[in-house]
Amino acid sequence: MKRPEEVNRIFTKSDDEVLQQSNVQLGSFEENKHKFVERFPQLADPYAEEWGEAISKARSILPDYSSVANQSKETDALNTLIEKGANLYQAMLLYVRLAFPNDAMVLRIFGQHQYDAARKSQLKLPVLLTTGYTQASKPEYKAGLMEKGMKEAEIDALKTMAESIVHQGKMQEKAIKERTLDKNERVTALNLVWAKMALVCQCAKLVFQNDAVRYNMFLLSDSNNSPEKPDDTAT
């Protein structure tokens, strides 16, 4: 199956500029609707109503900075958990070194050689924390660790933190996907607004070809494009 494509803007103005310009143009259109409909029947009712509804819908959709804020919140929470998880693992390693001094094999069993690669990874750190929890829970290691001062709650915290990081990673991914969905919805709505306005402005070139004032009312410029001028040769 073909992969769905991301919705792209058909305009280069900012969202607010499009909505503001469209509101103005809609008002001008409604004042001159009979002139448009006379030449272009497809602009008869309910065109103006549909255009207004498109503007209202586009305005009702939250701007991108709202989605960005939510995504940033989830990312910050994930980074905080990763930092705490790394600290928990480091504390466990300290007890391992105290309980089993100069025993490289034990350190390897606890995953110490994987720490550098995993300490900032939302995917690898939970695995390492789970490894630490599994090994620290074994009787042959647990007794020695607790004798050196490690609490059972600290051992359990390794597993809990691993689960928390995995969960928060899912929350971050959900926020990223929601931002994409919100963007597609917003751009789709704005594209409709722009298309409605662009059609009217295009038709206005013929409707008001001999009326410079009204012609200029319906000039449609996008971004830094220069507004068009009436053709002086038009009759």
Legacy VTK file of the C-alpha trace (Angstrom):
# vtk DataFile Version 3.0
C-alpha trace
ASCII
DATASET POLYDATA
POINTS 235 float
0.000 0.000 0.000
1.120 3.526 -0.734
2.362 5.430 2.308
0.140 8.425 3.193
1.804 11.734 2.392
2.145 14.616 4.829
-0.137 17.544 4.042
1.778 20.560 2.703
0.701 24.202 2.667
-0.428 25.632 -0.660
0.489 29.117 0.567
3.561 30.738 2.110
1.964 33.366 4.318
1.737 32.746 8.052
-1.424 31.071 9.333
-2.595 34.264 11.024
-2.054 36.317 7.863
-4.096 33.870 5.796
-6.999 33.979 8.240
-6.930 37.743 8.549
-6.773 38.280 4.792
-9.502 35.724 4.203
-11.827 37.442 6.661
-11.382 40.736 4.828
-11.866 39.146 1.421
-14.962 37.274 2.552
-16.543 40.531 3.692
-15.753 42.186 0.362
-17.085 39.165 -1.502
-20.394 39.219 0.359
-20.825 42.921 -0.453
-20.288 42.220 -4.150
-21.681 38.701 -4.349
-24.282 39.467 -7.004
-21.569 40.670 -9.402
-19.561 37.473 -8.898
-22.529 35.150 -9.239
-23.577 36.835 -12.454
-20.350 35.700 -14.109
-19.502 32.654 -11.985
-22.573 30.709 -10.795
-20.430 28.348 -8.698
-19.880 31.256 -6.287
-23.580 31.419 -5.440
-24.831 30.335 -2.021
-23.735 28.395 -0.081
-20.188 29.370 -1.200
-19.882 32.315 1.187
-21.274 30.263 4.088
-18.865 27.401 3.392
-15.989 29.853 3.192
-16.934 31.348 6.547
-17.231 27.897 8.089
-13.776 26.993 6.752
-12.327 30.097 8.420
-14.044 29.287 11.721
-12.801 25.708 11.677
-9.233 26.788 10.927
-9.353 29.275 13.799
-10.629 26.595 16.201
-7.562 24.383 15.728
-4.785 25.021 18.236
-1.623 26.596 16.806
1.558 24.548 16.439
3.230 26.099 19.483
0.624 24.414 21.670
1.577 20.978 20.295
5.274 21.859 20.591
4.798 22.774 24.253
3.165 19.414 24.991
5.895 17.546 23.130
8.597 19.481 25.010
6.917 18.692 28.331
6.982 14.958 27.625
10.579 15.126 26.384
11.705 17.002 29.503
9.994 14.432 31.707
11.726 11.619 29.806
15.147 13.255 30.099
14.627 13.709 33.840
13.807 10.019 34.258
16.829 8.981 32.178
19.101 11.081 34.379
17.594 9.587 37.531
17.865 6.096 36.060
21.544 6.573 35.275
22.148 7.750 38.843
20.349 4.702 40.235
22.472 2.401 38.139
25.675 4.173 39.179
24.712 3.801 42.838
24.135 0.084 42.314
27.566 -0.276 40.683
29.142 1.363 43.707
27.649 -1.305 45.952
28.725 -4.018 43.489
32.321 -2.786 43.655
32.185 -2.665 47.452
30.635 -6.122 47.759
32.790 -7.766 45.070
36.046 -5.796 44.910
38.289 -6.327 41.889
35.855 -8.809 40.365
35.615 -7.795 36.708
33.352 -10.738 35.890
30.690 -9.636 38.376
30.777 -6.090 37.005
30.293 -7.514 33.540
27.370 -9.644 34.707
25.752 -6.467 36.047
26.259 -4.784 32.658
28.888 -2.220 33.671
30.549 -2.413 30.227
27.269 -1.285 28.619
26.808 1.789 30.775
28.504 4.418 28.598
26.417 3.454 25.579
23.183 3.233 27.571
23.302 6.078 30.093
21.538 8.591 27.824
19.471 6.183 25.747
15.756 5.792 26.360
15.958 2.379 24.678
19.157 0.950 26.167
18.990 2.312 29.713
15.787 0.443 30.669
17.413 -2.794 29.510
20.482 -2.059 31.614
18.402 -1.154 34.654
16.405 -4.366 34.280
19.649 -6.336 34.034
20.863 -4.674 37.217
17.611 -5.456 38.998
17.624 -9.095 37.859
21.201 -9.700 38.984
20.878 -7.741 42.235
17.797 -9.805 43.132
19.691 -13.098 42.901
20.551 -14.519 46.357
24.252 -14.906 45.512
24.545 -11.142 44.897
21.723 -9.629 46.936
23.126 -10.648 50.300
26.516 -9.084 49.572
24.989 -5.856 48.255
22.685 -5.427 51.254
25.546 -6.194 53.624
27.352 -3.171 52.156
24.326 -0.966 52.713
22.179 -1.258 49.587
18.485 -1.203 50.470
15.956 -3.584 49.000
13.914 -0.555 47.953
16.903 0.613 45.894
17.033 -2.748 44.140
13.305 -2.579 43.395
13.718 1.006 42.174
15.885 -0.259 39.301
12.935 -2.159 37.856
10.449 0.607 38.595
12.648 3.183 36.890
13.107 0.979 33.834
9.331 0.693 33.511
8.890 4.444 34.025
11.368 5.298 31.275
9.666 2.923 28.847
6.258 4.425 29.686
7.500 8.001 29.348
9.129 7.111 26.040
5.704 6.038 24.804
4.207 9.301 26.061
6.841 11.278 24.157
6.198 9.285 20.980
2.459 9.839 21.395
3.025 13.598 21.686
5.156 13.575 18.519
2.475 11.693 16.581
-0.265 13.956 17.910
1.696 17.008 16.810
1.892 15.584 13.284
-1.837 14.831 13.280
-2.619 18.317 14.597
-0.412 19.868 11.936
-2.076 17.900 9.143
-5.524 18.886 10.397
-4.543 22.549 10.715
-2.850 22.734 7.298
-5.762 20.939 5.626
-8.180 23.479 7.113
-5.994 26.446 6.122
-5.520 25.082 2.602
-9.294 25.038 2.196
-9.526 28.645 3.387
-6.806 29.674 0.961
-8.407 27.800 -1.937
-11.797 29.446 -1.297
-10.205 32.886 -1.180
-7.921 32.263 -4.156
-10.840 31.249 -6.389
-12.751 34.421 -5.575
-9.694 36.608 -6.125
-9.024 34.893 -9.439
-12.618 35.418 -10.569
-12.423 39.064 -9.471
-9.878 39.753 -12.215
-12.621 39.275 -14.780
-15.553 40.579 -12.742
-13.816 43.866 -11.990
-11.535 44.218 -14.989
-12.933 47.706 -15.573
-13.225 48.673 -11.905
-9.768 49.446 -10.524
-10.974 50.083 -6.969
-12.742 46.750 -6.581
-10.050 44.974 -8.608
-7.471 46.088 -6.063
-9.718 44.966 -3.198
-9.328 41.389 -4.390
-5.629 41.305 -5.146
-4.179 38.107 -3.730
-0.509 38.249 -2.815
1.353 35.426 -1.131
4.438 36.080 0.983
6.728 38.575 -0.721
5.107 38.345 -4.122
4.198 41.718 -5.552
0.469 42.385 -5.923
-0.814 42.183 -9.438
-2.034 45.282 -11.223
-4.968 45.544 -13.603
-4.125 45.097 -17.244
-4.256 48.613 -18.698
-5.217 47.165 -22.053
-8.354 45.497 -20.677
-11.610 46.846 -22.105
LINES 1 236
235 0 1 2 3 4 5 6 7 8 9 10 11 12 13 14 15 16 17 18 19 20 21 22 23 24 25 26 27 28 29 30 31 32 33 34 35 36 37 38 39 40 41 42 43 44 45 46 47 48 49 50 51 52 53 54 55 56 57 58 59 60 61 62 63 64 65 66 67 68 69 70 71 72 73 74 75 76 77 78 79 80 81 82 83 84 85 86 87 88 89 90 91 92 93 94 95 96 97 98 99 100 101 102 103 104 105 106 107 108 109 110 111 112 113 114 115 116 117 118 119 120 121 122 123 124 125 126 127 128 129 130 131 132 133 134 135 136 137 138 139 140 141 142 143 144 145 146 147 148 149 150 151 152 153 154 155 156 157 158 159 160 161 162 163 164 165 166 167 168 169 170 171 172 173 174 175 176 177 178 179 180 181 182 183 184 185 186 187 188 189 190 191 192 193 194 195 196 197 198 199 200 201 202 203 204 205 206 207 208 209 210 211 212 213 214 215 216 217 218 219 220 221 222 223 224 225 226 227 228 229 230 231 232 233 234
